[in-house]
Each structure stands twice: as C-alpha cells, then as structure tokens.
C-alpha cells in the first residue's frame, strides 16, 4: 500500500529543495541516486505532486537527515 505525505507539506517542498541546494547536489544526481524520475523530484520540490513515505525516506537517507526534518522537525 502506498502512503502519501499530506501533513507538513509547507515545510516539505521548501526543505527538499533547500537541502539539495545546500548539499550542492544536482537534481539529476539525486533522482538517479534514489531511483525517482527527475520529473517527479521536480514536482515534489515545488509541491505539485504528493510524495510517498518510501520516496521521502530515500531522500532523507541520501541527505543524511531524519525524514521528520522535511516536515518541520530537527535534521537529526
């Protein structure tokens, strides 16, 4: 069963994009590293498409932060 993130999205989109920029990672690098289409990652970063828990966990692992960081929590 696919579960989509619906709470904390005001933080989610901004933090996904900002953290990738902060790490200096290209959109294509991140998309390939976590096996998400570039188009989907772009949609997630701009809040145009809901992200699944599974995809959020993949991104959090790549960025070395807690998944709750993207929802407004602490990075650890």
N, C-alpha and C positions, 0 to 999 in steps of 0.2 A: 504494500500500500504506500503510495506516495503522499508525503505530508508537506504542505507548503507553509512557509513562514508568513503569518498575517499580522503579527504584533511587532511593534518596534521598527516598522519599515521606514519611519522618518530618519532613524539613525542608520539603518541598514544600507540604503543606497549611497548615502554620503560617505559612510565609513568604508564601504567596499572600494569605492573609487579612490578616496584619500589615502587609504593604507597601501594600495597598489602603487600609487604615485610616490608615497614616502619611501617605499622599498626600491623604487626605480625599476619596476618590472613592466615590461610591455604587455599590452592586452593579449597579443597572440601567444606570448610565452606562458602567461597564466592559463589561458584557455587550453593550450596543449598540455600543460603540466597536470591539470586536474580533469582533463578529458571532457571539457564543456565547449560546445561550439562558440566561436568568437562572437557571433551574433547574439547568442543567449547571454553571454557575460556582459556585453554592452547593454542589453535590455535590463539585466539585474542592476547594473551600476546606475542606471537612470530611472529605475522604478517603473519600467514599462512592462515587466513580466515578473510574476512571483517566483521566488527561488525555493527549491526544496531543501529540506533539512540535510539531506545527503550532500547536495552541492555546497551548501553553506559550511558543512563540516570539512569537506575537501579544501575549500578556500581557507578556512581557519587554520588547518594543518599546514598548508603551504606558507601562509603568512606568519605562522608561529604565534597565534593568538587564540584565546578562548572564543568559541562560537558566540558566546553572550556579548562579547565586545562589539560585534556588529549590530547588536540590538540595544546598545546603550550602556553596556556594562564595562567592567575593567578588562584590559587586554590580557590579564593573566588568568 
